[in-house]
Amino acid sequence: MLCPHCNQPISDDARFCPACGAKLDDPSSDKAPASPTPPGPKRRVLPIAVAVVVVLVAVLGIFVVLPMVLGGSGGSGGGAGASGGPAYYSALDPDKYSLQEAQLDLDDCYEFEFPLDDGIDMTFDSFDQIGNTNPYDAVRVYTDSSFSHEFPTTVSMFESDDGENALYVSPADPRVRDENGNDTDAIDIFHLDDAESDEFVPLGRWYGFGGYYLVRYIGSDGEKLDKPEVTYFTVANDVDKDEDALAEPDNVQISVTGTGTLSVSWDPVEGADHYEVYLSAVDETSTSSLDRYTYDLLASTQDTSIDTADYDTDSAEFNQMMQDDGVAGTFQQNSRFDELLVGESEDEILENRQDAAAGQQGLEVADYVPNAEHVKDASVSVIAVGPDDEQSPFDFRNINDLLGKMPLESATYTALIYQGSDTEPDQATDPVGYMKWRLFEYVSMADGTVGIQRLQLDYDNARTDNEYLTYGPDEQHLTTGNVDMYVIPYTVPGTALSGELGVLAPYWP
């Protein structure tokens, strides 16, 4: 129907016109409609006010009430808080997850309790009775709706206050290492000292992300849930609640350089005194929070970019030691990333298999090759830090797809297998074959795999030498002879590794 006062379309059962605010006759009445006499100003005050209030309530519902109901925190930029509002429902598939009611402004050390059915005992000793050996298979907490970064938690199973068994999930204080790779208590990464907890001695704190996703995989009956239960929650004393908090760095770029190191860059943040770059690693196989979660401070800088080669002290010290011993070259790099592998590297597995084939006893020979399941979840985040230690939220970005491009060192055992004396062409009779055989370098990568690269020879800086360790006449005893040789420097493309290649001069005019 049309409004008799302004001729705008309205619903048949409307009592007020949403366009002009005029009161309409009761649509259920059988009386003929009154003549469309324009109402006076006083008669229109209440309907117009009602219409305005309705509009304001609708607007507030969209921009204030709705995000709160859906789990929004009004929080951080690109971190979990940003994806916590409407994205809590829109970003998660309800056919895949059971979305629970959001919990807002919890205590920043809040402990979740999940009562268990009678007879269900989820203690560590009996946890495998339900087909699991890791308590983190029951429940985890993530900082983003894609579940790509796990927040440090402690998962415990024991009797609740009422005597019933229950599952408890609380924040944990993770292992933190400084720029030199040393364990430290000096870095309070989640500002546990500032926790406003009702707990007497808080052992961890929800902090730094603005919003969190608790995902429960096992129900109170000890069985795996058909659809994991997801609960979005925020805490009252988080970084995004701090009026002095800095904005997240924008335009964060993470890539591997031409020499295989990690490059991180970002835009400057107003009010920042310096920036800190962290590497987070989560070992999903570990049942202990101390071993499961590791945070490494890769760099603290006033610049807006870093190359991890500038902060790789362990590699620098090892390479310098080799050079002090008279061995030219660069032999290690990316030492801050050499603990991301779970289990043995491909190079180590090849060594063990060769030793086992030769009859050595007591070897545990892996029945796998390194892959994504044997690498910790690795993520990098940049935070801005102000002069009074105020900071921006964390926004960890997964870098596992880059680890296969980050070399660590020469794969010594692989080289011995494929470049051992049994396969070495004789320089005297086949110098070209020898050079082809020697022109490759096997390299262990940060994800545990072994890559192969062809050496880049630097002929312009080749030199001669006349002292070389060679076989004696009986080919069994080594003697030092004045045998002329060429020494050719080389680099390994895609890495910072380098060395020298020696070939016997008599066979290379």
QUISUL-V844000 format. One record per pair of residues at least 24 apart in sequence whose C-alpha atoms are under 10 Angstrom apart, sorted by the first residue. I is the first residue (numbers start at 0). J is the second residue. If there is no record, write none. Layout:
BEGIN
I J
I J
END
This chain:
BEGIN
2 35
3 32
3 33
3 34
3 35
3 36
3 37
4 34
4 35
4 36
4 37
4 38
5 35
5 37
14 46
15 46
15 47
15 49
15 50
16 46
16 47
16 50
17 46
17 47
17 49
17 50
17 51
17 53
17 54
18 47
18 50
19 43
19 46
19 47
19 50
20 44
20 45
20 46
20 47
20 48
20 49
20 50
20 51
21 45
21 46
21 47
21 50
22 46
22 47
67 101
67 102
67 103
68 100
68 101
68 102
68 103
69 99
69 100
69 101
69 102
69 103
69 231
69 232
70 100
70 101
70 102
70 103
70 210
70 211
70 212
70 230
70 231
70 232
70 233
71 101
71 102
71 103
71 209
71 210
71 231
71 232
71 233
72 103
72 104
72 209
72 210
72 211
72 232
72 233
72 234
72 235
72 237
72 239
72 240
73 209
73 210
73 239
73 240
74 208
74 209
74 210
74 233
74 237
74 238
74 239
74 240
74 392
75 207
75 208
75 209
75 210
75 238
75 239
75 240
75 244
75 245
75 246
75 247
75 391
75 392
75 393
75 394
76 208
76 209
76 239
76 246
76 247
76 248
76 249
76 391
76 392
76 393
76 394
77 143
77 208
77 246
77 247
77 248
77 249
77 392
77 393
77 394
77 395
78 142
78 143
78 144
78 207
78 208
78 209
78 210
78 211
78 247
78 392
78 393
78 394
78 395
78 396
79 141
79 142
79 143
79 144
79 145
79 146
79 148
79 207
79 208
79 209
79 210
79 211
79 212
79 231
79 233
79 392
79 393
79 394
79 395
80 142
80 143
80 144
80 207
80 208
80 209
80 210
80 211
80 231
80 232
80 233
80 239
80 392
80 394
81 143
81 144
81 208
81 209
81 210
82 142
82 143
82 144
82 145
82 209
82 210
82 211
83 142
83 143
83 144
83 209
83 210
83 211
83 212
83 231
83 232
83 233
84 210
84 231
86 144
87 143
87 144
87 212
87 229
87 230
87 231
88 144
88 231
89 144
90 144
90 145
91 144
91 145
91 229
93 226
93 229
94 226
95 225
95 226
95 227
95 228
96 214
96 215
96 216
96 224
96 225
96 226
96 227
96 228
96 229
97 214
97 215
97 224
97 225
97 226
97 227
97 228
97 229
97 230
98 214
98 226
98 227
98 228
98 229
98 230
98 231
99 213
99 214
99 228
99 229
99 230
99 231
100 229
100 230
100 231
100 232
101 212
101 229
101 230
101 231
101 232
101 233
102 211
102 230
102 231
102 232
102 233
102 234
103 210
103 231
103 232
103 233
103 234
103 235
104 210
104 232
104 233
104 234
104 235
104 236
104 237
104 240
105 196
105 205
105 232
105 233
105 234
105 235
105 236
105 237
106 194
106 195
106 196
106 197
106 198
106 204
106 205
106 233
106 234
106 235
106 236
106 237
107 170
107 191
107 193
107 194
107 195
107 196
107 197
107 201
107 203
107 204
107 205
107 206
107 233
107 234
107 235
107 236
107 237
108 169
108 170
108 171
108 191
108 194
108 195
108 196
108 197
108 198
108 200
108 201
108 202
108 203
108 204
108 205
108 206
108 234
108 235
108 236
109 168
109 169
109 170
109 196
109 197
109 198
109 201
109 203
109 204
109 205
109 234
110 152
110 153
110 154
110 167
110 168
110 169
110 170
110 198
110 203
110 204
111 154
111 165
111 166
111 167
111 168
111 169
111 170
111 213
112 155
112 156
112 159
112 165
112 166
112 167
112 168
112 169
113 156
113 159
113 164
113 165
113 166
113 167
113 168
113 215
113 218
113 219
114 156
114 157
114 158
114 159
114 161
114 163
114 164
114 165
114 166
114 167
114 218
114 219
114 220
115 156
115 157
115 158
115 159
115 163
115 164
115 165
115 166
115 218
115 219
115 220
115 221
116 163
116 164
116 165
116 218
116 219
116 220
116 221
117 163
117 164
117 219
117 220
118 163
118 164
118 220
118 221
119 163
119 164
119 165
119 219
119 220
119 221
119 222
120 156
120 157
120 158
120 163
120 164
120 165
120 166
120 220
120 221
121 155
121 156
121 157
121 158
121 164
121 165
121 166
121 219
121 221
122 155
122 156
122 157
122 158
122 164
122 165
122 166
123 155
123 156
123 157
123 286
125 156
126 156
126 221
128 221
129 217
129 220
129 221
129 222
129 223
130 221
130 222
130 223
131 217
131 221
131 222
131 223
132 284
132 286
133 283
133 284
133 285
133 286
133 287
134 166
134 217
134 285
134 286
134 287
135 168
135 215
135 216
135 283
135 284
135 285
135 286
135 287
135 288
135 291
136 215
136 216
136 217
136 223
136 283
136 284
136 286
137 166
137 214
137 215
137 216
137 217
137 218
137 221
137 222
137 223
137 224
137 227
138 166
138 167
138 168
138 213
138 214
138 215
138 216
138 217
138 218
138 227
138 228
138 229
139 168
139 212
139 213
139 214
139 215
139 216
139 229
140 168
140 169
140 170
140 211
140 212
140 213
140 214
140 215
140 229
140 230
140 231
141 208
141 210
141 211
141 212
141 213
141 214
141 231
142 207
142 208
142 209
142 210
142 211
142 212
142 213
142 231
142 393
142 394
142 395
143 208
143 209
143 210
143 211
143 212
143 231
143 394
143 395
144 210
144 211
144 212
144 229
144 231
145 212
146 211
146 212
146 213
146 214
147 376
147 377
147 378
147 395
147 396
147 397
148 279
148 280
148 281
148 376
148 377
148 378
148 394
148 395
148 396
148 397
149 211
149 212
149 213
149 279
149 280
149 281
149 283
149 292
149 376
149 395
150 205
150 206
150 208
150 211
150 212
150 213
150 279
150 281
150 292
151 203
151 204
151 205
151 281
151 288
151 289
151 291
151 292
151 293
152 202
152 203
152 204
152 205
152 287
152 288
152 289
152 291
152 292
153 202
153 203
153 286
153 287
153 288
153 289
154 286
154 287
154 288
164 219
165 219
166 218
166 219
168 213
169 201
169 202
169 203
169 204
169 205
170 201
170 202
170 203
170 204
170 205
170 206
170 288
171 201
171 202
171 203
171 204
171 205
171 288
171 289
171 292
172 201
172 202
172 203
172 204
172 205
172 288
172 289
172 292
172 293
173 202
173 203
173 288
173 289
173 290
173 291
173 292
173 293
173 294
174 288
174 289
174 290
174 291
174 292
174 293
174 294
174 295
175 277
175 278
175 279
175 289
175 292
175 293
175 294
175 295
175 296
176 277
176 278
176 293
176 294
176 295
176 296
176 297
177 277
177 294
177 295
177 296
177 297
177 298
177 299
178 276
178 277
178 295
178 296
178 297
178 298
178 299
178 310
178 311
178 312
178 335
179 295
179 296
179 297
179 298
179 310
179 311
179 312
179 313
179 335
180 294
180 295
180 296
180 297
180 311
180 312
180 313
180 334
180 335
181 295
181 296
182 293
182 294
182 295
186 296
188 277
188 294
188 296
189 237
189 238
189 393
190 237
190 238
190 388
193 236
194 236
194 237
195 235
195 236
196 236
204 234
204 236
204 237
205 233
205 234
205 235
205 236
205 237
205 238
206 233
206 234
206 235
206 236
206 237
206 238
206 239
206 392
206 393
207 236
207 237
207 238
207 239
207 382
207 390
207 391
207 392
207 393
207 394
208 233
208 234
208 237
208 238
208 239
208 391
208 392
208 393
208 394
208 395
209 233
209 234
209 235
209 236
209 237
209 238
209 239
209 240
209 392
209 393
210 234
210 237
210 239
237 392
238 389
238 390
238 391
238 392
238 393
239 390
239 391
239 392
241 389
241 390
241 391
242 389
243 270
243 385
243 387
243 388
243 389
243 390
243 391
244 270
244 383
244 384
244 385
244 388
244 389
244 390
244 391
244 392
245 269
245 270
245 271
245 382
245 383
245 384
245 385
245 389
245 390
245 391
245 392
246 270
246 271
246 382
246 383
246 384
246 390
246 391
246 392
247 381
247 382
247 383
247 390
247 391
247 392
247 393
247 394
248 274
248 303
248 380
248 381
248 382
248 383
248 391
248 392
248 393
248 394
249 381
251 303
251 304
251 380
251 381
251 394
251 396
252 304
252 396
253 304
253 305
253 379
253 380
253 396
253 397
253 398
253 401
254 306
254 398
254 401
254 404
255 306
255 307
255 401
255 402
255 404
255 405
255 493
256 306
256 307
256 308
256 404
256 405
256 493
256 494
257 404
257 492
257 493
257 494
257 495
258 308
258 332
258 404
258 405
258 406
258 491
258 492
258 493
258 494
258 495
258 496
259 307
259 308
259 332
259 333
259 401
259 402
259 403
259 404
259 405
259 406
259 407
259 444
259 492
259 493
259 494
259 495
259 496
260 306
260 307
260 308
260 309
260 311
260 332
260 333
260 402
260 404
260 405
260 406
260 407
260 493
260 494
260 495
261 305
261 306
261 307
261 308
261 333
261 336
261 398
261 401
261 402
261 404
261 405
262 304
262 305
262 306
262 307
262 308
263 303
263 304
263 305
263 306
263 307
263 379
263 380
263 381
264 302
264 303
264 304
264 305
264 306
264 381
265 302
265 303
265 304
265 305
265 381
266 302
266 303
266 304
267 301
267 302
267 303
267 304
267 383
268 303
268 382
268 383
268 384
268 385
268 391
269 383
269 385
270 383
270 384
270 385
270 386
270 389
270 390
271 301
271 382
271 383
271 384
271 385
271 386
271 387
271 388
271 389
271 390
271 391
272 300
272 301
272 383
272 384
272 385
272 386
272 387
272 388
272 389
272 390
273 299
273 300
273 301
273 302
273 303
273 382
273 383
273 384
273 385
273 386
273 388
273 390
274 298
274 299
274 300
274 301
274 302
274 303
274 304
274 381
274 382
274 383
274 384
274 385
274 390
274 391
275 299
275 300
275 301
275 380
275 381
275 382
275 383
275 384
275 390
276 300
276 304
276 305
276 379
276 380
276 381
276 382
276 383
276 393
276 395
277 378
277 379
277 380
277 381
277 382
277 393
277 395
278 335
278 336
278 377
278 378
278 379
278 380
278 381
278 395
278 396
278 397
278 398
279 339
279 375
279 376
279 377
279 378
279 379
279 380
279 395
279 396
279 397
279 398
280 336
280 338
280 339
280 374
280 375
280 376
280 377
280 378
280 379
280 397
281 339
281 374
281 375
281 376
281 377
281 378
282 339
282 340
282 341
282 373
282 374
282 375
282 376
282 377
283 341
283 372
283 373
283 374
283 375
283 376
284 341
284 372
284 373
284 374
284 375
285 341
291 375
292 375
292 376
293 377
294 377
294 378
294 379
295 335
295 336
295 379
296 335
296 379
296 380
297 335
297 379
297 380
297 381
298 381
299 381
299 382
299 383
299 384
300 383
301 383
301 384
303 381
303 383
304 381
307 332
307 333
307 334
307 335
308 332
308 333
308 334
308 335
308 495
310 334
310 335
311 335
311 336
314 407
314 408
318 496
326 498
326 499
327 488
327 497
327 498
327 499
328 488
328 489
328 490
328 495
328 496
328 497
328 498
328 499
329 408
329 409
329 490
329 491
329 494
329 495
329 496
329 497
329 498
330 407
330 408
330 409
330 495
330 496
330 497
330 498
331 406
331 407
331 408
331 409
331 494
331 495
331 496
331 497
332 405
332 406
332 407
332 408
332 494
332 495
332 496
333 405
333 406
333 407
333 408
333 444
333 445
333 495
334 406
334 407
334 408
334 445
335 407
335 445
336 377
336 402
336 405
336 406
336 407
336 444
336 445
336 446
337 405
337 406
337 407
337 408
337 443
337 444
337 445
337 446
337 447
338 374
338 375
338 445
338 446
338 447
339 373
339 374
339 375
339 376
339 377
339 399
339 402
339 445
339 446
339 447
340 369
340 370
340 371
340 372
340 373
340 374
340 375
340 376
340 444
340 445
340 446
340 447
340 448
341 369
341 370
341 371
341 372
341 373
341 374
341 375
341 446
341 447
342 367
342 368
342 369
342 373
342 374
342 447
343 367
343 368
343 369
343 373
343 447
343 448
344 368
344 369
344 370
344 373
344 410
344 443
344 444
344 445
344 446
344 447
344 448
344 449
345 369
345 370
345 410
345 412
345 413
345 443
345 444
345 446
345 447
345 448
345 449
345 450
346 409
346 410
346 411
346 412
346 413
346 414
346 441
346 442
346 443
346 444
346 447
346 448
346 449
347 410
347 411
347 412
347 413
347 443
347 447
348 412
348 413
349 412
349 413
349 416
350 411
350 412
350 413
350 415
350 416
351 412
353 412
353 416
368 447
368 448
369 446
369 447
369 448
369 449
370 403
370 446
370 447
370 448
371 399
371 400
371 446
371 447
373 446
373 447
374 399
374 402
374 445
374 446
374 447
375 399
375 446
377 401
377 402
399 445
399 446
400 446
401 445
401 446
402 444
402 445
402 446
402 447
402 448
403 443
403 444
403 445
403 446
403 447
403 448
403 449
403 450
404 443
404 444
404 445
404 446
404 448
404 450
404 493
404 494
405 442
405 443
405 444
405 445
405 446
405 493
405 494
406 442
406 443
406 444
406 445
406 446
406 447
406 448
406 449
406 450
406 493
406 494
406 495
406 496
407 442
407 443
407 444
407 445
407 446
407 447
407 449
407 494
407 495
407 496
408 441
408 442
408 443
408 444
408 445
408 449
408 494
408 495
408 496
409 440
409 441
409 442
409 443
409 444
409 449
409 450
409 451
409 491
409 496
409 497
410 440
410 441
410 442
410 443
410 444
410 448
410 449
410 450
410 451
411 440
411 441
411 442
411 443
412 441
413 440
413 441
413 442
413 443
413 449
414 439
414 440
414 441
414 442
414 451
415 441
417 441
426 502
426 503
426 504
426 505
426 506
426 507
427 503
427 505
427 506
427 507
428 506
429 506
430 502
430 503
430 506
430 507
431 506
431 507
433 502
434 500
434 502
437 500
437 501
437 502
438 489
438 491
438 500
439 491
440 490
440 491
440 492
440 496
440 497
441 491
442 491
442 494
442 496
451 491
451 492
452 490
452 491
452 492
452 493
452 494
453 489
453 490
453 491
453 492
454 488
454 489
454 490
454 491
454 492
454 497
454 498
454 500
455 488
455 489
455 490
455 491
455 492
455 497
456 487
456 488
456 489
456 490
456 491
456 497
456 498
456 499
456 500
457 486
457 487
457 488
457 489
457 490
457 499
457 500
458 485
458 486
458 487
458 488
458 489
459 487
459 488
460 486
460 487
460 488
460 489
461 485
461 486
461 487
461 488
461 489
461 499
461 500
461 501
462 486
462 487
462 488
462 501
463 487
463 501
463 502
463 503
463 504
464 501
464 503
464 504
465 503
465 504
467 501
467 502
467 503
END
